[in-house]
Structure formats: structure tokens, C-alpha cells
Amino acid sequence: MNKKTKNLELLNSDLKKTKNWFIDHLQKLESTVHIYTHLDADGLSAGAILGKALYRDKIPFQITVLKQLEREEIIKIAENSKDSKKFLIFADFGSGQYLELTEKLNNLDNNVPFIILDHHLPQNVSDKNDSKIKEIYSNSRPWHINPYFYEFDGSGEISGAGMCYFFVKSLNQKNFDLSPIALVGATGDVQCRGPNNSFIGLNAVILEHATKADLLEVSNDLNFSSIKPLNEAISYSSEITLPGLSDNTSKMLKFLKSLGILMETSQGDIKTLNDLNQEEKQKVSSAIIEYMSLKLDIEPSEIIEKLIVSKYVLKNEIVGSQLHDLNDFAYLLNSCGRSDNASLGIAIAMGDRKIAYNKAKDHLLNYKKSLGQALSWLKDENKIQYKNNIQYFFGENVIFENIVGTIASMLIFSKSGIIDINKPIFGCAKRKDEEVFKISGRAHKDIVEKGVNLSEAIREALELSNLEALGGGHPPAAGTKVPINKIDVFLENCDSVIEKQLREN
């Protein structure tokens, strides 16, 4: 038995104990379940998985979506849970706040049972090799389930939705059909980053469940959006750059037409990747490989590696819909959460294909527009500021708290040249009606491999700045909040910590 299989067996064994602990408390309390989850695609997927499973077992539940699980929120939750006989589940966050949750929910005045199903680094843990992980595991069983306890990387091998999927599967084996939603969550957290954009670790186990159940299909395809007009999909690709054509949809359309492909549908619309047959896709791929080889002097094998990737589609969804491809599904959920329409996203992930889905599609247009305007504003107004080891921007009246993390991620993954991908970027958006900045840090995988750990950097910078806010996440993506009058010293400390991380690795 290899180590991965052994660790998976331990996880499943612990989940059975967590399930029994959960059911015993429900029976004693005769209580409802209150689920708290995050507003991004992974959090909404996690909430939907839990909600669907509880609904099936006729267990009353309520879902609350939070921007962050901050200390102030934990205090509110503790106050609201007094004498209410509720069982709490924290999904896609909680590990980074487990000490506060224990202190506020289980003390002399309160004894509120809860479960944490999370994939972020536990509180006060620097990285996946930290020896404190074993101690936290021993002290927080059976109510705390985290992949790092089982030597799986929560940054790339399993998402919050995935942890919730393994839990509900232990509740009822029939919940295997929620495996695709777990992979939607993983996709939203950009975890399909193995070879050929594959899933690895526990996500690969979930993928096996989904494909065996004939719910999801994997195929090799061009690495472009399946539902955008093809000239736009290629022009704005973050992976494929065609000098003289990228960022120019008109020139890209002429290029595609020059290949002898009819680019209009019978309705007069520009064809999408879904509209092309295999022969037409082959023409496109061959032309791109030839063009990039000549213009950029790149070996064809390197181009093919980025151009042809694994595509994951849900077999029970309509081809060409926003829910057919995992990437598009995750994008839709993210747009719901980031535009204050989280309930729509949860309803869709739980199976609503009528009212919620149609409303969400309308909101999606505004969401895309706001992201486009934000990126253009950053570029046109030269809003990126630099220190020796970091870069940052202030959202001002353009980029708000709900989308600052998305913008930071887009900057890291795009090839627009707006930022220097060799430095972490910190987005700072003022919170409405509060004198604080929401901070979202992102780092490219190349510098994470060189030793940059944003989760640890933010926690250390908070400490150096004499700030008590909770902060953390993953090495490539982390966040916190900082008072406006402390932002300069915080960013200066972030710069110093990143310098130290790079020097020591």
C-alpha cells in the first residue's frame, strides 16, 4: 500500500468518526444545522454540497455566506448561537481561525458544537512541513478535517468543496453524484494545474468518482473558452500569445478566416470552439503552432503543452451552456458570489436550472464588464505601485472588496504585461462603512517555488505591524484586513518579509 492510499484511508476513517460525532450531536440537540461558507466559487460549491446532502437526509439547514471569517464575525456567530441549539459547519474556511472558533464557541458561557471542513493552512502553521500540524490534528479531532493532516496539499490537491464532498459521501454513499460540484470548486481555486491541466491528489480521486459514475467527461481539446466567440477566446487567452494578433479580435478573426474556416453560424454569430468540428480544430491548432514557432522561436512541443489540455465537461448539462464546462461553471459561481448574489450560485450548484440560472446569466454580464473596466483602469492610469520585492494597488472607487482578489488573480495569470509576475501583488480595497482595507495577495507559481509563502508573509507582516487581525490562506494566495492608517507600515513589512523568504530559500 503506497503512502497516498494509506493517508486516504486514514482520512476516510476519520470522516466516519466525524460523521458519528455529527449525528450524535444532532440527535441530542434535536437541532438545525447552520452552514457558514465563503463567497467564491469554491465556497459556494462547498455550501451547495453540504446543503444538498442535508436536504436529502431531511436535516433542516441554513446557509450563510461570508466575505471572510474574521474575528468580529466569529464573535457575532458565537452570540447568535447561544441557547439556539444549532450545530455549525464551517466550510472553505475555519482552519485559519480554529483557535478563535474554539475559544468563542466552546467556553464557560457557550458550548456550541461545530465542524470545520477546510483546505487552508491551519492557524499558526507556516507551511505544509510545519511540525505543528500533527499537534493540531491530535488536539482537534473529530471536529476538524483538513488535508494537511493527511499530507495532502490544500493549495493544489483538494479544495474546500472537495473536503465537503468527502464528508457528505461518508454521510451517505448516494452523495457520490455531488463529485462534479466538488471539481467545480477545485476549478474555481485554479487547482487543475497538474500536467495537461489535470487534477492531482484528492481531486484526482474525486475525478475518478465522477467519471466512473458517468457524470463527467475528460477530453483533450484546445485551451480556449468553449463558449466565447473563438476570435475573442484566442485573443484574450492567458496561456497562448500570438504577437500582432492577441488583444486584437478583428485581426484574430481575419487570421481564422484565412485558414478556410467558415467563422459565422447560421444565425450570423461568430463561432465558438464548441461550434468547430475536429478537422477545423486541427486547422486552428496547426496554424497557431506554426505562427508561434516562427514569431517567438518556440519549440512546437512547448506550444502543444500549453495549447492542448484536458477539458472537463458535465455530461448532464447542455452543450454550450455556462454549466457544461467546469471552467465556465466555476466562473458563473464566482460572479454570483462576487456580485452579492451568492444565494443564486448555491441554488444553481444544488440543481436549479431555471430561475436561479437565468438570473445569474444576467448578472454575469455586469460582472464581466466590471472586471474588464477594472483591468483597463489599472493599466491606463498606471495604478500599480512597486517596492523592492512586492507590488500593490489601491482599488479606490473602481475595484471593490468583493472583486479585489479576482483582479489580483487575473493580473498574476494574464500576460498583459501590466505587472511584474516575479513579485507578489497585493490588492487593497477599502471596505464600505469601515476604515479598513481588504487585502488580497497573489503570487505566481514560479516565485512560490522559490520560497514565497503569502500565507506566512501576511501573518508575519500583521505581527510586525502590531495588528491583531486574522490572516492567511495558501502560499500563492492569502488575505487579511488592515486599518487604513496602518496600510503603509503593513505593506513595508510585507516587502521585508518577502525579501527574507527569498533570501532564505
C-alpha positions in Angstrom: 0.0 0.0 0.0 1.5 3.3 -1.0 1.6 6.4 1.2 -1.2 8.3 -0.7 -3.6 5.3 -0.3 -2.7 4.9 3.3 -3.4 8.6 4.0 -6.7 8.5 2.1 -7.7 5.5 4.2 -6.9 7.5 7.4 -8.9 10.4 6.1 -11.9 8.2 5.4 -11.6 6.6 8.8 -11.5 10.0 10.5 -14.5 11.2 8.4 -16.6 8.2 9.8 -15.8 9.4 13.3 -16.7 13.0 12.4 -19.9 11.7 10.8 -20.8 9.8 14.0 -19.9 12.8 16.2 -22.1 15.0 13.9 -25.1 12.6 14.0 -24.8 12.1 17.8 -24.9 15.8 18.5 -27.8 16.3 16.1 -29.8 13.7 17.9 -29.0 15.1 21.3 -29.7 18.7 20.4 -32.6 17.9 18.0 -31.1 20.9 16.2 -30.8 22.5 12.8 -27.5 22.9 11.0 -26.1 26.3 10.2 -23.5 26.2 7.4 -21.1 29.1 7.1 -19.1 29.3 3.8 -17.1 31.6 1.7 -18.4 33.7 -1.3 -16.0 32.4 -4.0 -16.8 29.5 -6.4 -15.2 27.0 -4.1 -17.1 28.3 -1.0 -20.4 28.3 -2.9 -19.7 24.8 -4.2 -18.9 23.7 -0.7 -22.1 25.2 0.7 -24.2 23.6 -2.1 -22.7 20.1 -1.5 -23.5 20.3 2.2 -26.9 21.8 1.6 -27.9 19.1 -1.0 -26.7 16.3 1.3 -28.6 17.6 4.3 -31.7 18.2 2.2 -31.6 14.6 1.0 -31.4 13.3 4.6 -34.2 15.7 5.6 -32.0 17.5 8.1 -33.0 21.2 8.4 -30.3 23.6 7.5 -29.4 27.2 6.8 -26.5 28.6 4.8 -24.8 31.9 5.4 -22.2 33.2 3.0 -19.4 35.4 4.4 -16.7 37.6 2.7 -14.2 36.4 5.3 -14.4 34.5 8.6 -12.9 37.4 10.7 -12.7 37.7 14.5 -15.6 40.1 14.6 -17.8 37.6 12.6 -16.8 34.8 15.0 -17.9 36.9 17.9 -21.3 37.5 16.2 -21.7 33.8 15.4 -21.0 32.9 19.0 -23.5 35.4 20.3 -26.2 34.3 17.8 -25.6 30.6 18.7 -26.2 31.0 22.4 -29.1 28.9 23.5 -30.1 28.3 19.9 -29.4 24.6 19.8 -27.7 24.8 16.4 -24.9 22.7 15.0 -22.4 24.8 13.0 -20.4 23.7 10.0 -17.6 26.0 8.7 -16.8 25.2 5.0 -13.8 26.5 3.0 -12.6 28.5 6.0 -12.2 27.8 9.7 -8.8 26.1 9.9 -7.1 29.5 9.8 -9.3 30.6 12.7 -9.7 27.3 14.6 -8.3 28.8 17.9 -10.8 31.7 17.9 -13.7 29.3 17.0 -12.7 27.0 19.9 -12.4 30.0 22.3 -15.6 31.7 21.4 -17.9 28.7 20.7 -16.6 26.3 23.5 -16.1 28.2 26.7 -17.8 28.6 30.1 -20.7 30.6 28.7 -21.1 28.7 25.5 -20.9 25.1 24.2 -21.8 25.1 20.6 -20.8 22.0 18.6 -19.2 22.6 15.2 -17.2 21.0 12.4 -14.5 22.6 10.2 -14.2 21.3 6.7 -11.4 23.4 5.2 -8.3 23.2 2.9 -6.3 26.2 4.0 -3.2 26.0 6.3 -4.3 25.8 9.9 -3.8 28.8 12.2 -0.1 29.4 13.2 1.2 26.9 10.7 3.8 28.3 8.3 3.8 25.6 5.6 2.9 22.0 4.9 6.1 20.8 6.5 5.4 22.5 9.8 5.6 20.1 12.8 2.7 21.8 14.5 0.3 20.2 12.0 0.4 16.8 13.8 -0.2 18.5 17.2 -3.2 20.4 15.8 -4.5 17.2 14.3 -4.4 15.4 17.6 -6.0 18.3 19.5 -8.9 19.0 17.1 -10.3 15.6 16.3 -13.0 14.7 15.3 -14.4 18.1 14.6 -11.6 19.4 12.3 -10.9 17.9 8.9 -8.1 19.4 6.9 -6.0 17.9 4.0 -2.7 18.9 5.6 -3.4 16.4 8.5 -3.1 13.6 5.8 -0.2 15.1 3.9 -2.3 16.4 1.0 -1.6 19.9 -0.2 -4.7 22.1 0.2 -3.3 24.6 -2.3 -3.3 22.3 -5.3 -4.6 18.8 -4.4 -8.0 19.5 -2.8 -10.4 22.4 -2.3 -12.9 23.3 0.4 -15.7 21.8 -1.8 -13.7 18.6 -2.1 -13.4 18.3 1.7 -17.1 18.8 2.0 -17.7 16.1 -0.7 -15.7 13.5 1.2 -17.7 14.4 4.3 -21.1 14.1 2.7 -20.0 10.9 1.0 -19.3 9.4 4.4 -22.8 10.5 5.5 -24.5 8.8 2.5 -22.8 7.0 -0.3 -25.5 8.3 -2.7 -23.8 11.7 -2.5 -21.2 10.5 -5.0 -23.2 12.4 -7.6 -22.0 15.6 -6.0 -18.5 14.9 -7.1 -18.7 17.2 -10.2 -19.6 20.1 -8.0 -16.5 19.4 -5.8 -14.5 19.7 -9.0 -16.2 23.0 -9.9 -14.9 24.3 -6.6 -11.4 23.0 -7.3 -11.5 24.6 -10.7 -12.6 27.9 -9.2 -9.5 27.7 -6.9 -7.3 27.1 -10.0 -6.3 23.6 -8.9 -6.3 21.9 -12.3 -2.6 22.7 -12.5 -1.1 19.2 -13.0 0.4 18.1 -16.3 -2.0 18.9 -19.2 -4.2 21.0 -16.8 -5.0 17.8 -14.9 -6.3 17.3 -11.3 -3.9 15.7 -8.8 -4.1 14.4 -5.3 -7.5 14.1 -3.7 -9.0 16.0 -6.7 -7.9 13.1 -8.9 -9.8 10.7 -6.6 -12.9 12.8 -6.9 -12.5 12.9 -10.7 -12.4 9.1 -10.7 -15.7 9.0 -8.8 -17.3 11.5 -11.3 -16.1 9.7 -14.4 -17.0 6.2 -13.1 -20.5 7.5 -12.4 -20.6 8.8 -16.0 -21.3 12.3 -14.8 -18.2 13.9 -16.2 -16.2 13.5 -19.4 -12.5 14.3 -19.9 -11.1 15.0 -23.4 -8.1 16.7 -24.9 -9.0 20.0 -26.5 -7.7 23.5 -27.4 -7.0 25.6 -24.3 -9.6 28.2 -25.0 -13.1 29.0 -23.7 -15.6 26.7 -25.3 -18.4 29.3 -25.3 -16.8 32.7 -26.2 -16.6 33.7 -29.9 -13.4 32.0 -31.0 -11.5 35.1 -32.0 -12.2 36.6 -28.6 -11.3 33.3 -26.8 -7.9 33.2 -28.5 -7.2 36.9 -28.3 -7.7 37.1 -24.6 -6.1 33.8 -23.7 -3.7 34.0 -20.7 -1.8 30.9 -21.9 -1.3 31.5 -25.7 0.2 34.7 -27.1 0.2 35.4 -30.8 2.3 38.6 -31.4 0.3 41.0 -33.5 -2.9 39.1 -33.1 -3.5 38.8 -29.3 -5.6 41.6 -27.8 -7.0 42.4 -31.3 -10.2 40.5 -32.1 -10.6 41.9 -35.6 -7.1 40.7 -36.7 -7.7 37.4 -35.0 -10.9 36.9 -36.9 -9.2 37.6 -40.2 -6.4 35.1 -39.2 -9.0 32.4 -38.5 -10.9 33.1 -41.8 -7.6 32.8 -43.7 -7.5 29.2 -42.6 -10.5 28.4 -44.8 -12.9 28.0 -41.8 -16.4 29.5 -42.1 -16.5 31.6 -38.9 -20.2 32.5 -38.8 -23.0 30.3 -37.6 -26.3 30.1 -39.5 -27.6 32.8 -37.1 -24.8 35.2 -38.1 -22.8 34.8 -34.8 -19.1 34.2 -34.6 -18.4 30.5 -34.0 -17.2 29.3 -30.6 -14.8 26.4 -30.0 -17.9 24.2 -29.5 -19.1 25.0 -33.0 -16.0 23.7 -34.7 -15.6 20.1 -35.9 -12.4 18.1 -35.4 -11.0 19.0 -38.8 -11.5 22.7 -38.1 -9.9 22.4 -34.7 -6.9 20.7 -36.2 -6.5 23.6 -38.7 -6.6 26.1 -35.9 -4.1 24.2 -33.7 -1.6 23.6 -36.6 -1.8 27.3 -37.6 -1.2 28.5 -34.0 1.8 26.2 -33.6 3.3 27.3 -36.9 2.7 31.0 -36.1 4.2 30.9 -32.6 7.1 28.8 -33.8 8.0 31.4 -36.4 7.2 34.6 -34.4 8.6 33.5 -31.0 11.1 30.8 -31.9 9.5 28.3 -29.5 9.7 24.6 -30.0 6.4 23.0 -31.2 6.4 20.6 -28.2 6.4 23.5 -25.8 3.5 25.2 -27.6 1.5 21.9 -27.7 1.9 21.5 -24.0 0.0 24.8 -23.4 -2.3 24.6 -26.4 -3.8 21.1 -25.9 -5.1 20.5 -22.4 -7.6 18.3 -20.5 -11.1 19.7 -20.7 -13.7 18.6 -18.2 -17.4 18.7 -19.2 -20.5 17.7 -17.3 -22.4 15.2 -19.3 -25.9 16.1 -17.9 -25.6 19.8 -18.8 -26.5 21.4 -22.1 -23.6 21.8 -24.5 -22.8 25.5 -24.9 -24.4 26.4 -21.6 -22.5 28.2 -18.8 -22.6 24.9 -16.8 -21.3 22.4 -19.4 -17.5 23.1 -18.9 -16.1 23.2 -15.3 -14.2 26.4 -16.0 -17.4 28.2 -17.1 -19.4 26.8 -14.2 -16.8 28.0 -11.7 -16.7 31.4 -13.4 -20.5 31.7 -13.1 -20.5 30.8 -9.4 -17.7 33.2 -8.8 -19.6 36.0 -10.5 -22.6 35.2 -8.2 -20.6 35.4 -5.0 -18.6 38.5 -6.0 -21.7 40.4 -7.1 -23.7 39.9 -3.9 -25.8 37.1 -5.4 -24.3 34.2 -3.6 -27.7 32.6 -3.0 -28.2 32.2 -6.8 -24.8 30.4 -7.0 -25.7 28.0 -4.3 -29.1 27.3 -5.8 -27.5 26.6 -9.2 -24.9 24.3 -7.7 -27.7 22.5 -5.8 -29.5 21.9 -9.1 -31.7 24.9 -10.0 -31.6 25.2 -13.8 -34.4 27.6 -14.3 -35.0 30.8 -12.2 -31.6 31.0 -10.5 -29.6 30.1 -13.6 -31.3 32.6 -15.8 -30.9 35.4 -13.2 -27.2 34.5 -12.8 -26.6 34.8 -16.5 -27.9 38.4 -16.4 -25.6 39.2 -13.5 -22.7 37.6 -15.3 -22.6 40.2 -18.0 -22.3 43.0 -15.4 -19.6 41.1 -13.6 -17.5 40.6 -16.7 -17.9 44.3 -17.5 -16.7 45.4 -14.0 -13.6 43.1 -14.3 -12.8 44.5 -17.7 -13.2 48.1 -16.6 -11.0 47.4 -13.5 -8.2 45.9 -15.5 -8.3 48.7 -18.1 -8.3 51.3 -15.3 -5.2 49.8 -13.6 -3.3 49.8 -16.9 -4.4 53.1 -18.4 -4.0 55.0 -15.1 -0.7 53.3 -14.1 -2.1 52.3 -10.8 0.4 49.5 -10.0 2.9 50.7 -7.4 6.2 49.0 -6.6 8.5 48.3 -3.7 11.7 46.3 -3.9 10.1 42.9 -3.5 6.3 43.4 -3.9 3.8 45.4 -6.0 0.4 46.6 -5.0 -2.6 48.7 -6.0 -5.4 50.5 -4.3 -8.9 49.9 -5.7 -10.1 53.5 -4.9 -13.7 53.9 -6.3 -13.2 51.3 -9.1 -12.2 48.0 -7.5 -14.3 47.0 -4.5 -13.7 44.4 -1.8 -15.7 41.6 -3.5 -13.6 41.6 -6.6 -10.1 42.7 -5.4 -9.0 39.1 -5.1 -10.3 38.2 -8.5 -8.4 41.2 -10.1 -5.2 40.2 -8.3 -5.5 36.7 -9.6 -6.2 37.9 -13.2 -3.2 40.1 -13.1 -1.0 37.1 -12.0 -2.3 34.7 -14.6 -2.7 37.2 -17.5 0.1 38.0 -20.0 -1.0 41.6 -20.3 2.3 42.9 -19.0 0.5 45.2 -16.5 2.5 43.7 -13.6 5.8 42.0 -12.9 5.0 38.4 -12.3 8.3 38.0 -10.4 6.9 39.9 -7.5 3.8 39.1 -5.4 0.9 41.5 -5.8 -1.3 42.9 -3.1 -4.7 44.3 -3.9 -6.1 46.8 -1.4 -9.8 47.7 -1.5 -11.5 49.9 1.1 -14.3 48.2 2.9 -17.6 50.0 2.8 -18.6 51.8 6.0 -15.4 50.7 7.7 -12.0 52.3 8.0 -10.0 49.2 6.8 -8.6 47.8 3.6 -9.4 44.3 2.5 -6.0 42.8 1.4 -5.7 40.1 -1.3 -2.3 38.8 -2.0 -1.4 36.7 -5.1 1.9 35.2 -6.2 2.9 33.4 -9.4 3.8 29.7 -9.0 7.4 30.4 -10.2 8.2 32.6 -7.2 6.2 30.3 -4.8 8.6 27.6 -5.9 11.5 29.9 -5.0 10.2 30.2 -1.4 7.5 32.9 -1.4 4.7 32.0 1.0 2.0 34.6 1.1 0.0 32.9 3.9 3.0 33.1 6.2 4.1 36.6 4.9 0.8 38.2 5.7 0.6 36.7 9.2 4.2 37.8 9.9 3.6 41.3 8.5 0.5 41.6 10.7 2.5 40.8 13.7 5.3 43.2 12.8 2.7 45.9 12.3 1.2 45.2 15.7 -2.1 44.2 14.2 -4.4 41.5 15.6 -6.4 40.7 12.5 -6.6 37.1 11.4 -4.8 36.4 8.1 -3.7 33.6 6.0 -4.6 31.2 3.2 -2.2 29.4 0.9 1.4 30.1 -0.2 0.2 31.6 -3.6 -3.0 33.3 -2.4 -3.8 34.8 1.0 -5.6 37.7 2.6 -6.4 39.8 5.6 -7.7 43.2 6.6 -5.7 46.3 7.6 -6.7 49.6 9.2 -6.3 52.5 6.7 -3.8 54.3 9.0 -1.7 51.2 9.1 -1.6 50.3 5.4 1.8 51.9 4.7 3.6 50.1 7.5 1.9 46.8 6.7 3.0 46.9 3.0 6.5 47.9 4.1 6.6 44.9 6.4 5.2 42.6 3.6 8.1 43.8 1.4 10.6 43.0 4.1 9.2 39.5 4.8 9.1 38.6 1.1 12.7 39.7 0.9 13.6 37.4 3.8 11.7 34.5 2.3 13.5 34.8 -1.0 16.9 35.2 0.7 16.4 32.2 3.0 15.3 29.8 0.2 
